[in-house]
Amino acid sequence: MENKSTVPIATSTYIQKFGSLIILDFDFKVIGISENALAHSKHKDKANVIGNAFSINFADFFGQHITQINRQLENMRDFQSPRQVLVVKLEGEKSYLKLSMQGQQIFIEWEEQLKKYTSAKKINEFSFLLDAIQTYNWDIVCHAINRILRFDHVLVLQLQESGSSQVIAEDNRDGQSYYKGFEYAKTLMPKELVPYYSMCSYRYSPNLNDNVQAFYSIDSNVNILPSQFYPAPELHRLFLSQRQITCAIAFPIHIDGQFWGLLIAQNQQEKKIDLQQRKLCTFAIQNATSKYESYLKQHLLERNEFLKAAEQDLKSDLAKNKTINSTLIHHMDTLKDMVEADGFAIYNQGDVYFHGICPTQFQLDEIITFIHAHTEKSLFKDNNFRLNHGIKISGELPFAGLMYLKIGLLNDHVLIWFRKESASKVINLHINSTIEQDTPPLTITETTYNDVARPWNDIEINFVLNLNQILKESIVSKLKEKQHWNEQLLALNNELEMLTFTLSHDLKNPLSILKIGIQFLQQNKNTLSPEAMQKWYGNLISSTVNIENIINNVVLLCQHKDSALIKRSNPNGLYPTADLQRKLNSIPISTLQYPIW
């Protein structure tokens, strides 16, 4: 006789009751079953169904379809085939039967077919809607989806980088706008709820208040989250209930493989939507998402090309101008607009240049001192700077957020971008853990934030980082150039010393000859023969020619050295040409030939 105490006790949870669910292991044994499915089993008792073969318990219910179902199950297990959706007749009613594999589990789900087919008129209307969807207009997407569903409200909720979310598009049955522009705190979409929406093509709840179907299992590893019948998160169910929403369907939107947001349809009354209609909506949203991704990529490509052009202009001007400061001042408009800032400031060793909405010079000095004291990073950004640190700065700041870039090893350049505030109302949700009399299970509060600027996005931050690299390279290049010219100047000083020594040494001999010769002629002019006199005059002329040669060579040398120091505008630096260098090397410092006595 079996010992009852050793039989595992099935634990239960709840799923939506508009369908049936069975979960199998790879031996096709039942490891989990919903209350609706259990009612169609052979034994009607969960203790005799869970742990036993699927075919034994459900061959009678699925009838002629059981062979096809078993074949599909084997294909899934053995060949990892994709999910299958079959239209089958169960107990006289047509149903959608979906087979899918989730990890080491096989899901069998079925629900009633509400519509036998989609009319040609509906297909044509759907095709027209797809063509009408623009690449960036989510309002039109909401309208297209509502033409299919006919719900009270359809909206797009975009998840922000900060974790908050915002309604960016809306379509309502009465044509009014109720939620567009609303911003919700990250309490609406905490990280733990993202998988619920992101792992399925949609989440559908025909009646949020009617989750009475039990699901039984004796395996703690059974995960029912991938099932379409998994109920809405308690937080969202309470939130929608407070807004008198009974029926809801949410379609995830993924951009570049990342969860981006939701398209949500809401209705005050219970409403059953056929699987075909849900699939049409899914296809329409995927089509709109694909167009939107293409638009974003094209926009990003155009913006990147624009940024690259701006960077090239900046590099070119940095090579031409003597100082980095003059280039930055010349490009202040571009540097401000590239990151969509409202103000821009350049700080260079006490010299300050402002453009747009900026603090005073005294406030800027305090801001730079504060940032230097709190971080050693070259890049610092805070879209809540006035809210977080404004009390430490004298006077009222005319901006809310800033981005700070330190350039150079000695903090010789600091660039700061400023953004003004963008006031927003943020809605917070909080589940009350202790329910007292007359206390709602969910508290909804609205807070207005005035000291918050729009956050800096990845494109803007990348531009600033590239700018930092360009300026660093320019600083290094100019330091090398300065070092090169210092070396040239030192070499010229050495050559000047050599030239001075040469002149003092080489000119002494011909000048001495001239002096001695002139004195000799003055003393002996009456006693010298004409031949001797002529010889003496020839020696004197030769000495003057030698002096003239020395002077001419020195002048030529100075002229070529002066040409070598003239700057040439070229991207490789400011250096003498190869031809000029050869001429410099060929010039003798001294070419004197002294007369022999």
VEXTI-36571 format. One record per residue: x, y, z of N, C-alpha, C in turn; residue in one letter. Coordinates in steps of 0.001 Angstrom, whole numbers, plus 500000, padded with zeros to 6 digits. Example, Ala and Ser with C-alpha at 12.3 -4.5 7.8 and 13.67 -1.06 7.14 Angstrom:
! residues 2
513190494310507800512300495500507800513200496700507800A 512850497750507080513670498940507140512900500030507870S 
! end
This chain:
! residues 597
500852498799500000500000500000500000500881501242500000M 500531502221499158501365503417499019501275504275500265E 502442504765500690502504505655501838502154507067501383N 501050507553501811500554508854501361501505509981501735K 502275509835502821503132510910503291504304511152502357S 504622510177501462505764510342500563505354510962499226T 504077511151498997503623511739497734503835513256497795V 504548513831496793504776515283496797503462516035496730P 503391517121497470502191517943497487502321519025496421I 501296519119495560501337520111494489501076521499495053A 501968522423494730501755523810495123500976524509494014T 500279525586494354499445526263493363499734527753493346S 499538528307492183499559529753492006498397530077491084T 498326531291490561497166531661489763497594532251488425Y 496817531939487395497000532541486081495647533017485593I 495653533744484492494396534228483932493555533046483426Q 492278533229483476491409532079483227490884531983481801K 491336532882480868490765532833479518491409531760478643F 492323530954479206492948529873478445493338528723479352G 494023527736478762494471526553479501495965526350479256S 496652525800480268498105525647480184498536524304480751L 499404523609479988500072522396480466501563522567480195I 502399522207481171503852522257480992504399520839481120I 505225520438480127505805519100480083507315519166480239L 507904518037480703509355517899480643509722517227479323D 511010516921479115511422516362477820511036514886477664F 510495514284478716509930512941478587508431513008478339D 507941514223478132506521514484477855505643514086479040F 506178514256480229505386514071481446504920515438481937K 503719515459482492503138516707482963503850517138484248V 504417518343484257505058518870485475504302520087486011I 503305520562485237502478521667485699501218521734484876G 500112522111485518498833522130484797497904523153485429I 497129523844484557496168524826485057494841524156485372S 494031524867486106492727524336486533491834524028485337E 491818524899484322490993524647483136491444523390482393N 492771523232482240493291522052481529493006520779482310A 493132520854483635492899519681484473491467519167484306L 490530520078484082489124519686483924488911518834482679A 489838518909481704489706518129480468490552516856480492H 491254516586481580492100515387481650491258514143481927S 491892513019481764491195511740481918490791511499483361K 491694511873484312491436511527485710490839512670486525H 490956513890486015490375515058486701490980515301488080K 492073514666488376492698514781489702494167515112489486D 494633516233490046496007516669489808497028515658490300K 496692514901491345497636513903491862497863512779490865A 496872512485490026496994511420489029497444511932487651N 497537513251487506497942513837486225499388514307486268V 499747515078487302501106515617487404502090514475487644I 503104514409486817504106513356486903503845512204485965G 502696512170485310502344511091484386502397511585482932N 502329510657481981502471510970480568501328511841480078A 501690512810479231500691513726478673499645512977477846F 500081512060476965499152511387476039498111510570476776S 498514509928477861497575509074478597496411509898479137I 496701511072479628495675511887480266494854512726479291N 495423513017478085494733513969477209494440513433475813F 494661512131475579494360511559474266492880511705473923A 492016511471474899490576511574474642490166513014474331D 490729513975475071490314515367474888490755515897473526F 492031515643473126492535516159471851492117515278470669F 491648514055470930491090513204469890492032513004468715G 491522513298467507492284513060466284493549513927466179Q 493649514973466989494808515870466913495992515372467738H 495790514338468568496851513931469496498096513453468756I 497916512776467605499070512286466840499900513459466323T 499237514452465753499940515637465249500637516393466378Q 499965516484467511500563517183468653501813516452469126I 501738515121469247502911514354469694504083514509468717N 503770514537467417504830514702466418505496516073466560R 504712517104466791505269518438466972506108518529468249Q 505648517838469289506413517831470539507777517178470346L 507833516101469600509103515414469337510033516299468500E 509476517006467521510295517908466710510893519030467553N 510113519519468471510616520581469352511760520081470214M 511570518921470800512592518377471696513845517958470933R 513680517282469796514820516685469097515507517635468126D 514746518540467512515321519395466471515215520885466795F 514802521199468006514698522602468437513871523420467438Q 512802522841466936511972523532465959511240524695466632S 510892525734465852510230526899466455508834526560466942P 508272527506467629506922527297468158505905527112467045R 504839526432467363503790526135466401502445526607466949Q 501612527136466059500243527507466418499312526742465480V 498445525940466056497517525118465282496092525561465595L 495237525451464601493803525667464824493146524297464902V 492608523972466089492038522635466312490605522786466841V 489846521706466660488474521691467169488436520852468432K 488134521512469550488111520840470850486700520928471419L 486104519755471624484747519655472169483768520515471378E 483950520491470060483016521175469172483311522644468940G 484317523218469616484649524622469461486067524764468913E 486245525678467950487574525899467408488437526688468402K 489691526245468492490619526870469433491977527039468776S 492749527982469327494152528141468940494989527313469912Y 495819526417469382496690525587470201498132525998469908L 498827526490470926500202526950470753501152526020471492K 502170525556470782503212524711471351504527525477471298L 505246525539472414506518526265472439507443525641473470S 508746525881473283509737525340474207510437526497474916M 510506526426476215511155527432477036512190526740477919Q 513447526789477490514490526099478238514289524593478184G 514140523957479343513915522520479441512441522194479630Q 511586523153479312510147522959479483509430523147478152Q 508354522370477944507519522500476753506135522968477190I 505691524084476588504408524683476946503347524269475927F 502195523862476434501018523619475598499927524566476108I 499530525511475259498527526504475642497417526523474593E 496218526692475041495127526855474086494064527805474633W 493386528454473685492330529416474021491294529403472904E 490144529945473174489035529939472216489324530846471026E 488928530379469834489002531224468644487725532061468580Q 487917533405468585486757534291468610486289534668467215L 487233534719466262486893535026464872487456533941463971K 486650533479463011487098532391462151488099532856461108K 487999534106460685488900534591459650488949536117459727Y 489961536684459060490079538133458932489632538519457533T 488673539418457426488082539770456133489103540462455238S 488833540374453916489700541048452944489701542552453182A 488562543095453579488483544520453877489418544887455020K 489446544012456032490311544271457181491785544185456781K 492119543217455925493499543069455463493917544299454663I 493034544786453778493350545969452983493518547204453874N 492635547308454857492738548426455787494048548351456570E 494420547117456954495661546922457698496873547303456837F 496856546914455561497958547260454651498072548772454497S 496914549436454401496924550889454295497519551526455555F 497178550965456712497709551492457966499223551336458034L 499725550198457565501179549982457573501883551014456699L 501304551306455545501907552289454647501837553693455230D 500789553953456028500599555297456583501517555573457769A 502046554520458389502907554710459558504205555393459141I 504487556529459742505713557262459445506852556765460328Q 508061557125459925509241556559460584509430557051462008T 508858558188462352509137558757463658507878559185464419Y 506669558937463850505437559441464445504702558311465159N 504915558210466469504259557158467242502780557443467461W 502337558692467303500905558990467391500139558261466286D 500714558230465091500072557524463975500059556019464235I 501114555501464869501147554081465230500025553768466215V 499842554625467210498751554426468181497393554428467473C 497233555350466538495967555422465800495753554154464967H 496813553658464329496697552445463507496304551246464365A 496922551113465528496605549990466428495166550101466922I 494731551318467193493367551481467706492324551242466628N 492699551371465358491772551019464286491502549517464271R 492460548758464787492294547302464861491571546894466143I 491958547497467286491456547040468586490168547736469027L 490005549035468675488849549813469117488796549902470641R 489883550344471252489973550512472698489741551976473070F 489566552225474384489365553602474861490647554430474712D 491783553841475085493050554576475044494139553677474462H 495000554267473639496217553606473182497352554620473341V 498436554216473967499541555153474223500883554441474119L 501945555229473921503312554709473892504055555262475096V 504593554335475890505349554687477090506824554389476828L 507655555431476811509086555251476532509872555220477836Q 510717554209477983511561554078479165512775554978479006L 513034555829479999514150556768479938515411556141480530Q 516555556772480214517840556282480715517885556278482235E 517199557242482857517209557369484310516350556314485005S 515550555545484237514639554570484831513207555060484877G 513012556366484710511655556896484636511079556587483257S 509815556869483046509178556604481759508221557742481435S 507995557957480131507190559092479704506251558678478579Q 505027559201478622504061558966477548504393559926476410V 504819559379475251505255560223474139504246560254472992I 503232559391473037502225559368471966500929558816472534A 499798559176471870498502558771472424497426558847471348E 496467557928471429495271557983470591494092557516471432D 493040558313471456491871557999472274490607557997471422N 489632557275471900488385557114471142487692558450470928R 487779559372471900487101560662471777487986561741471150D 489202561368470756490089562330470096490792563280471037G 490572563173472344491226564038473319492574563455473754Q 493391564305474351494682563869474877494620563896476406S 494907562749477017494794562643478470496156562415479146Y 497012561648478517498227561209479196499521561671478513Y 499443562166477298500660562526476572501453563582477332K 502737563321477500503608564220478259503759563831479713G 502909562908480209503030562465481593504366561745481780F 504998562011482896506251561328483233506051560561484539E 506484559305484533506338558452485708507714558146486291Y 507784558129487610509038557772488275509368556306487993A 510593555923488303511015554550488024510259553522488860K 509417553996489784508575553070490546507506552429489660T 507193553044488503506204552448487601506787551234486874L 508053551311486483508668550226485723510013549855486359M 509979549248487559511243548805488172511888547698487343P 513165547503487516513918546558486683513350545145486735K 512827544743487874512343543365488004511084543100487169E 510390544164486712509189543969485904509473543982484406L 510655544451484003510975544534482573510917543160481897V 511465542063482498511389540758481820509961540308481518P 509015540655482377507620540249482148507134540739480785Y 507462541983480436506999542550479173507937542231478008Y 509224542195478254510188542096477152510302540693476565S 509913539643477323510147538283476845509033537754475934M 507920538451475825506804538005474966506464539085473948C 505822538674472859505456539636471817504316540543472274S 503563540134473286502540540990473881502125540378475219Y 501480541190476045500864540736477294499412541199477284R 498506540236477425497086540510477230496305540106478462Y 495442541013478935494567540731480077493159541196479735S 492277540267479324490898540684478980490136541206480190P 490500540692481394489853541173482610490889541134483736N 491384542308484108492450542403485113491976541964486499L 490679541948486716490154541646488043489661540207488178N 489909539382487166489365538021487181490495537006486961D 491397536879487935492530535941487852492283534784488838N 491311533942488525490888532945489498491294531530489130V 491974531345487995492349529992487615493633529565488325Q 493584528433488992494755527929489715495680527186488759A 496981527221489081497986526445488342498731525600489363F 498826524261489072499398523318490029500725522765489514Y 501637522543490433502928521937490078503588521401491329S 504386520317491146505163519784492270506654520071492082I 507005520744490978508402521056490657508635522544490892D 509522522856491812509780524261492137510468524997490994S 511039524252490036511736524890488913510808525262487765N 509541524883487866508597525224486795508406526744486770V 508644527316485599508547528769485431507416529086484462N 506355529708484956505204530002484099505243531426483537I 506314532179483827506402533560483338506288533663481819L 506863532720481009506736532856479547505321532644479011P 504415532133479826503058531877479343502299533177479112S 501497533199478033500659534366477760499580534547478819Q 499314533505479587498262533587480602498780534074481958F 500086534348482031500644534848483286499984536191483608Y 499532536392484829498782537614485147499666538852485159P 499035540009485014499763541278485059500379541473486432A 501528542167486523502136542446487830501146543160488745P 501214542817490009500281543385490983500312544909490972E 501503545487490860501634546943490842500809547549489709L 500935547001488514500232547549487358498743547234487403H 498390546080487937496970545750488070496271546744488993R 496901547055490128496323548020491067496258549414490453L 497317549782489743497370551110489123496254551280488088F 496086550279487235495045550356486212493652550280486824L 493510549496487876492200549385488536491770550719489129S 492728551465489694492388552776490245491941553750489160Q 492362553485487916491951554336486792490760553729486048R 490092552756486692488903552096486128489197551402484793Q 490400550863484651490771550096483471490571548617483781I 489818547924482942489557546501483150490342545634482181T 490428546053480924491114545266479891492350546030479419C 493460545321479258494699545962478802495527544977477993A 496246545506477005497193544711476233498430545576475997I 499604545012476253500860545750476162501798545050475186A 502328545825474219503259545303473224504641545902473494F 505659545081473723506995545637473964507585546213472680P 508392547262472830509117547875471715510606547742472007I 511303547075471102512749546894471258513471547670470159H 514408548500470542515230549268469606516674548813469759I 517269548336468644518644547819468656518819546725469707D 517789545875469838517882544752470761517662545106472218G 517407546366472519517202546803473896515732547174474131Q 515250546837475339513880547190475699513751548712475752F 512915549269474893512790550721474714511526551284475342W 510455550474475334509202550962475897508053550029475564G 506828550533475746505615549736475537504582550534474763L 503867549844473888502619550384473363501501549708474140L 500669550486474794499664549953475718498273550371475251I 497381549390475155495975549657474835495146549364476084A 494220550275476431493429550147477656491952550351477346Q 491130549590478082489673549701477902488996549585479261N 487977550397479478487308550373480784486472549118480983Q 485958548561479905485152547356480013485967546135479587Q 485566544969480080486194543731479640486026543585478135E 487087543185477447487031543054476000487921541906475561K 487346540957474813488099539815474319488618540116472919K 489909539920472745490580540186471474491077538865470912I 490670538547469695491080537301469064492595537289468831D 493172536105468845494612535945468650495067536550467324L 494251536426466273494622537005464983494805538515465082Q 493907539185465801494008540629465964495268541012466754Q 495572540224467774496795540492468544498027540334467674R 498009539304466806499136539077465901499263540216464893K 498122540718464380498159541844463449498776543072464120L 498381543317465357498952544450466097500454544267466298C 500846543038466631502269542755466816503050543036465534T 502490542599464410503157542805463123503252544298462806F 502177545038463068502176546481462798503216547197463652A 503321546824464918504289547472465818505717547114465422I 505936545856465020507258545475464550507632546243463286Q 506658546446462398506898547226461188507256548676461540N 506490549263462468506765550639462894508122550738463588A 508444549722464397509728549721465095510880549648464106T 510726548810463082511774548694462061511986550031461349S 510891550713461006511006552025460374511673553027461316K 511292552968462578511857553906463555513347553650463753Y 513758552371463794515185552046463913515960552589462713E 515395552418461493516053552940460292516184554457460364S 515118555100460852515153556560461003516230556972461998Y 516309556280463128517316556610464131518729556409463595L 518936555304462874520268555030462331520662556071461295K 519701556463460433519991557481459438520275558821460107Q 519443559138461104519647560388461841520999560372462551H 521338559224463136522620559102463826523776559224462841L 523614558609461653524660558688460634524861560134460183L 523744560838459922523848562232459503524465563091460602E 524065562835461842524614563616462956526093563307463141R 526467562035463002527880561677463133528723562314462032N 528165562353460801528893563000459705529050564495459993E 527997565099460550528062566508460904529096566741462011F 529113565834462992530082565950464077531503565756463563L 531679564781462654533009564544462089533493565766461322K 532585566399460559532959567610459819533370568724460776A 532613568849461875532957569867462874534315569563463507A 534571568283463761535866567900464341537005568194463376E 536795567938462091537837568211461099538120569705460995Q 537059570530461011537251571985460992538047572434462206D 537715571834463336538411572189464567539887571798464488L 540161570599463976541551570153463826542324571086462897K 541692571467461782542350572336460817542698573685461427S 541745574258462162541998575555462782543029575458463895D 543023574345464613544028574163465668545434574127465078L 545577573550463873546885573490463220547322574864462723A 546343575706462324546680577016461771546962578047462859K 546149578030463906546255579079464919547415578839465870N 547908579934466411549041579842467326548637579230468657K 547403579520469117546965579047470437545667578269470329T 545442577373471278544189576619471353543039577549471718I 543337578534472571542298579453473019541631580168471848N 542435580670470908541865581405469785540955580513468951S 541329579225468798540487578288468045539183578025468778T 539242577767470072538033577479470845537075578667470831L 537613579863470960536765581065470955536087581216469596I 536832580944468531536282581055467179535146580048466954H 535193578889467639534210577814467418533213577692468579H 533019578735469367532132578640470533530703578272470137M 530212578859469045528854578538468573528719577051468273D 529676576511467533529631575100467140529734574191468359T 530649574499469262530854573660470444529617573646471338L 528885574750471371527648574794472160526537573986471488K 526411574166470181525303573523469464525502572018469307D 526743571560469243527004570138469035526446569270470156M 526343569820471357525798569059472485524454569628472935V 523862570484472065522538571061472329522478571688473724E 523484572508474013523544573200475297522923574586475152A 522569575187476287522034576549476291523112577583476567D 524251577127477082525361578027477360526680577292477317G 527779578052477116529101577443476996530143578425477515F 531113577918478268532158578766478836533523578115478654A 534537578975478402535929578548478299536693579205479428I 537423578406480179538239578918481283539686578527481008Y 540572579545480922541969579281480610542868580125481502N 543322579505482602544254580153483532543780581542483940Q 542496581622484316541942582890484781541202583678483720G 541519583439482443540780584102481360539487583335481103D 538356584049481000537050583415480871536325583989479658V 535675583093478897534888583498477734533528582816477841Y 532437583589477699531084583076477858530315583159476546F 529346582231476399528441582270475242527116581626475649H 526025582384475541524713581854475893524407581998477374G 523539581111477888523118581161479293524247580616480166I 524878581495480947526054581118481747525999581800483111C 526749581286484084526862581960485376527788583162485270P 527924583911486363528891585011486392530301584442486502T 531300585300486274532683584828486362533008584375487781Q 532475585090488781532728584698490170532101583330490458F 530861583108489973530215581811490155530983580706489431Q 531493581028488231532250580029487477533509579617488232L 534195580582488836535380580258489642535012579320490784D 533876579574491429533423578718492529533057577321492030E 532405577260490866532014575962490301533247575125489987I 534254575741489352535470575009488998536208574557490246I 536282575407491252536929575031492520536194573862493170T 534859573908493148534056572840493746534283571517493020F 534260571539491686534431570301490922535837569750491097I 536842570618491096538228570164491309538382569474492659H 537633569953493653537747569388495000537009568067495141A 536066567784494241535217566597494406535497565477493409H 536247565759492367536546564687491407537848564982490686T 538553563911490350539770564040489550539528563646488099E 538301563251487775537979562844486407537991564052485480K 538367563796484234538401564889483259536995565268482792S 536033564314482873534662564587482459533722564435483649L 532918565458483882531944565457484975530637566004484425F 529522565322484730528219565804484259527183565601485354K 526248566537485434525185566465486439524012567290485917D 522920566605485545521758567345485050520911567912486187N 521335567675487435520671568266488609521661569084489436N 522614569748488783523683570433489524523128571509490449F 522204572309489954521666573386490802520924572814491997R 520178571720491782519433571099492869520375570450493878L 521422569786493374522323569027494245523392569884494908N 523900570908494200525065571645494704524910573157494656H 523741573635494253523556575082494119523777575846495394G 523529575212496553523687575886497842525150576243498118I 526075575558497449527514575808497660528046576917496762K 527216577437495861527627578483494929526904579782495284I 527619580892495247527035582183495608526006582620494568S 524859583112495043523851583653494143523027582578493455G 522039583034492677521142582142491960521770581746490634E 521840580445490385522417579952489139521368579998488030L 521731580479486831520756580587485735520575579296484943P 521158578215485403521070576938484697520762575849485713F 520373574658485219520074573529486110521129572433486023A 521617572124484804522589571046484626523828571534483922G 524927570809484115526164571181483440526965569937483078L 527872570124482119528863569105481771530213569803481709M 531185569221482405532482569868482618533574568993482022Y 534486569626481258535601568899480639536903569595480974L 537815568847481591539150569353481931540129568855480885K 540897569790480298541837569450479236543247569783479692I 544189568889479439545575569158479788545919568636481164G 547205568430481372547658567858482636547653568872483768L 547741570151483443547852571181484468546565571990484604L 545437571431484136544142572117484190544194573483483513N 544998573585482436545146574885481790543917575274480985D 543085574295480607541837574598479911540680573833480558H 539565574528480770538336573904481265537192574381480370V 536412573434479857535236573751479054533997573303479812L 532977574150479875531757573817480614530543574170479759I 529646573185479614528377573384478919527253573471479952W 526267574323479707525166574531480649523828574261479967F 522893573697480743521520573499480262520538574073481274R 519528574781480754518509575330481635517541574239482081K 516731574559483067515827573559483620514692573240482657E 514169572040482787512971571645482056512007571071483095S 511126571919483593510215571524484674509345570355484232A 509143569396485140508353568218484806507586567738486033S 506415567157485755505616566535486809505833565033486739K 506236564454487839506551563030487887505567562331488808V 504994561213488327504011560439489087504721559254489732I 504537559094491032505130557997491795504054557009492216N 504409555716492214503503554658492675504111553972493889L 503254553640494851503739552950496060502651552014496570H 502974550708496634502031549724497179502060549801498700I 500892549938499293500795550003500757500889548595501333N 501899548355502154502118547014502710501092546674503784S 500671547667504545499666547430505591498362548098505160T 497368547274504908496076547781504443495176548035505649I 494891549302505866493963549678506921492631550065506293E 491660550227507138490332550574506643490370551915505925Q 489734551978504746489658553181503916491010553594503334D 492024552720503413493329553015502817493451552262501496T 493694552956500385493797552268499090495045551388499059P 494999550269498327496172549388498274497357550031497553P 497089551062496737498161551728495984498056553234496182L 499184553844496530499231555299496682499896555909495453T 499228556885494835499751557578493662499965559040494033I 501207559501493910501527560894494229502151561553493003T 502003562864492931502559563635491819503500564699492372E 504719564726491869505734565673492331506218566505491149T 506351567811491359506863568698490316508328568986490584T 509185568718489593510616568991489689510949570185488800Y 511590571207489420511925572423488683513415572552488388N 514260571851489117515706572019488976516351570859488239D 515692570376487200516199569230486457516378569624484992V 517553569372484448517814569612483031517747568292482274A 517552568378480971517545567169480143518914566498480204R 518971565180480452520274564503480584521063564541479282P 522393564490479400523270564422478236523240562999477702W 522989562845476397522900561500475836524264561014475340N 524298559761474863525561559128474478526234559852473313D 525451560324472339526022561009471182526739562278471622I 526114563040472510526705564288472983527953564031473821E 527900563003474652529061562671475486530221562201474613I 529929561404473578530994560938472672531650562100471946N 530856563102471557531439564277470904532412564986471844F 532023565138473105532887565807474074534164565000474311V 534035563678474383535220562835474560536151562935473347L 535586562949472141536404563131470938537062564505470922N 536312565512471363536874566862471461538059566877472415L 537919566198473526539006566120474501540262565511473878N 540063564441473101541201563779472458541853564694471420Q 541040565395470641541567566310469621542397567415470266I 541878567986471347542585569076472008543873568592472674L 543828567387473242545052566832473822546122566637472757K 545716566089471606546674565889470518547234567220470038E 546385568251469982546856569563469550547841570148470554S 547550569962471856548465570465472889549823569797472758I 549807568478472586551075567745472435551809568205471186V 551067568383470090551685568816468833552327570183468983S 551614571110469652552162572455469813553345572456470781K 553320571579471769554476571471472665555698570967471909L 555476569980471025556579569468470207557091570544469257K 556150571293468688556542572371467781557349573436468526E 556882573764469727557587574756470532558985574268470893K 559052572966471242560357572387471564561274572427470343Q 560712572154469152561509572181467925562076573581467678H 561237574608467827561709575965467569562676576441468650W 562500575958469865563485576273470908564843575686470555N 564796574452470029566043573833469600566661574593468432E 565825575053467477566311575837466355566929577145466833Q 566244577778467803566751579041468331568081578843469037L 568192577762469782569457577469470452570569577242469431L 570207576512468344571213576269467293571627577572466625A 570661578466466402570990579755465786571851580610466706L 571554580541467995572396581283468945573827580768468921N 573961579448468827575306578872468741576000579312467455N 575226579323466353575808579762465087576185581232465134E 575390582041465850575714583454465981577031583644466729L 577189582820467768578452582885468503579625582504467593E 579422581438466777580473581025465840580728582108464801M 579657582756464340579808583820463354580574584994463932L 580245585324465161580948586427465829582436586117465972T 582708584861466358584119584452466492584831584492465141F 584117584030464090584706584019462747585022585429462277T 584025586330462464584254587715462032585419588346462786L 585436588101464104586510588711464900587874588132464546S 587880586848464124589164586195463817589582586435462374H 588650586215461408589022586233459996589187587641459445D 588505588623460025588635589981459509589889590682460039L 590452590145461118591636590805461693592815590799460718K 593032589658460031594197589541459148594122590496457967N 593050590516457157593031591477456040593016592916456504P 592358593204457634592357594575458139593755594977458604L 594467594042459216595845594340459642596724594603458436S 596518593804457384597302594004456154597034595383455584I 595769595782455514595431597102455006596082598202455843L 595981598038457165596538599070458046598049599186457876K 598706598019457900600170598029457775600592598542456407I 599860598075455339600219598512453980600063599991453795G 598955600563454281598726602000454143599812602783454896I 600126602323456125601183603010456896602534602947456177Q 602848601768455574604126601609454869604197602545453666F 603075602627452922603075603492451742603211604955452125L 602575605351453239602693606736453679604149607085454034Q 604830606109454633606196606378455092607226606274453956Q 606943605451452916607941605174451878607454605529450478N 606506606385450362605981606685449050607003607369448134K 607963608070448729608936608790447900610122607938447513N 610295606765448162611486605950447894611170604684447118T 609852604296447052609485603061446359609478603270444855L 609903602166444172609861602195442721608417601998442264S 608113602365441036606737602159440537606321600694440579P 607237599735440312606885598314440355606515597877441760E 607316598324442739607023597964444152605705598585444604A 605514599859444139604272600544444519603060599779443973M 603177599329442727602071598596442113601790597292442852Q 602853596611443309602674595357444048601960595587445369K 602386596709446013601719597013447285600227597343447068W 599923598090446035598502598389445770597709597110445467Y 598318596171444749597641594898444461597337594108445724G 598268594111446668598028593399447945596888594048448739N 596870595389448684595804596089449418594428595795448802L 594365595804447475593090595491446803592653594057447114I 593624593113447130593302591718447460592720591602448863S 593253592370449787592730592346451161591301592859451220S 591018593925450456589644594455450460588668593457449836T 589166592736448785588306591708448179587980590602449175V 588940590188449954588709589156450983587712589641452028N 587843590886452418586888591446453397585475591461452806I 585384591871451516584093591911450844583478590509450758E 584307589485450451583799588099450394583248587648451744N 583973587978452792583489587600454145582133588241454420I 582021589510454117580769590231454391579626589652453556I 579880589406452259578838588860451385578356587483451857N 579284586630452266578899585296452743578098585357454038N 578477586278454900577719586445456152576308586945455859V 576175587913454939574845588414454566573993587296453962V 574586586499453061573867585390452441573409584367453481L 574283584048454402573939583107455478572772583627456302L 572802584901456660571722585482457476570400585486456716C 570467585763455411569241585759454605568594584375454590Q 569405583321454404568854581960454364568354581511455723H 569004581868456771568534581521458110567215582216458410K 567059583451457960565797584170458152564665583477457401D 564940583009456179563931582278455401563553580986456083S 564484580332456724564209579056457389563260579217458556A 563189580407459146562333580635460309560933581111459932L 560684581332458613559341581756458189558401580551458255I 557248580676458918556321579559459082555586579280457794K 555472577971457487554691577521456352553434576831456867R 552278577145456291551015576519456714550891575164456055S 551216574119456786551021572753456290550700571856457457N 549972570788457231549500569941458337550614569190459035P 551775569127458469552845568318459059553783569116459953N 553584570439460035554451571223460903555068572379460146G 555870573200460822556452574403460267557959574226460187L 558460573679459070559872573360458909560356573852457548Y 561683574107457367562213574537456077562099573427455043P 561975573809453780561901572829452713563231572122452553T 563221570967451871564450570202451669565437570985450818A 564929571715449796565812572499448930566501573606449711D 565706574275450561566291575344451374567310574787452350L 567043573613452885567974573022453841569311572699453164Q 569231572209451917570473571919451183571288573188450961R 570608574291450642571316575557450443572003576012451722K 571306575845452863571896576241454143573164575454454429L 573093574163454152574257573314454430575434573615453514N 575158574206452306576234574442451339576955575771451533S 576425576632452413577019577973452578578216577897453520I 579426578317453080580584578331453983580524579537454899P 580938579307456135580979580438457069582122581387456703I 583245580796456262584386581641455858585021581053454614S 585287581908453589585964581466452357587162582387452086T 587938582723453101589022583713452996590277583106452409L 590924583882451598592257583526451087593175584731451312Q 594199584544452154595066585661452533596233585780451569Y 596719586985451294597900587156450430599170586638451109P 600036586114450324601314585597450848602392586655450665I 603098586945451740604129587987451694605486587334451634W 
! end
